[in-house]
Amino acid sequence: MIKIFDKFLEGKGAVITGAASGFGRDDALKLAEVGANLVLSDVNVEGLEETAQLVKSKYGSEVLTVQIDVSDSEQVKKLAKQAYATFDNIYVLVNNAGVGIDFTSILAVKERIWDKTLNINLKGQWLIAKTFCRKMKVQKFEPIAGKIINMASIAGVNIDPFIPVYSISKVGVIALTQLLAAQLAPKVTVNCVSPGYHVTGIYDNDTDLMQKTMDAGNVQTPLKRYGTIEDISNIIVFLASPHSDFITGQNIIVDGGITSVGTPSHLEFK
């Protein structure tokens, strides 16, 4: 049995998109702690280098940083080429890159917001997954050759009319996860994680702004606290570990109980 603090990813590569801050940065630190060699990508070069330096100084891990836009297929190919030129395998893929929330109604959404949100949040995860899975599924690791972890949201479970395009993109991520899980079984597991209300850059790391958003939608959280980035990175580590080898096609909701026994956002635009 693998102990939770063993370096179970030693000798294995992990790609994390959106690694410059928030969930992606903490995912990098947590996966480095359990031994992974890291490929970190983001459009934000400065934040990306900060993450890399944090990882190197704390764990001495090997880290490759690559600036890319995940919605551009040529840049995604560049990421894969550099990743495999640096490390001989990519065992974990964390599809974390995404853009934030535009508070408007579905009938008032601007076309540029629609295109940007769907291109990064959904098309980007599809491009990254399909580019890396070709080699991942033929790797010699047993019993699982690789693990893909996508980032969804509770806005993709209960559609939020205040953030319609974001919600649509995350519904798509959940569907993409199920489709990939079916296609890549039994060698690669594919799961997604749906955060609730967590203090991250999407709310400018401002608890007051996040609380206002929750109040506007009459959100009720049974566990009576905000989510943290660690609540998500702990699940990422679990899904990357041997403890999750018999889990695939699942959407793991990490929201303090909002979706199942609390009150999701439920107001509508008039």
Protein Blocks (a to p, Z undefined) as FASTA:
>chain_A
ZZfkbcfkgoiacddehklgcjllmmmmmmmmnopacddddfblmlmmmmmmmmmmmnop
acddddddfkbmklmmmmmmmmmmmpgcdfbdcdfbccddddddfklpcfklmmmmmmmm
mmmmmmmmmmmmmmmmmpcbdfbfbdcdddddfklmmccfklmmlmmmmmmmmmmmmmmm
mmmpckbccdddddfbdddfknoopaklmmmmmmmnopacfkopacdfklmmmmmmmmmp
mklmmgghiacddehhmmmmmccdfbdcZZ
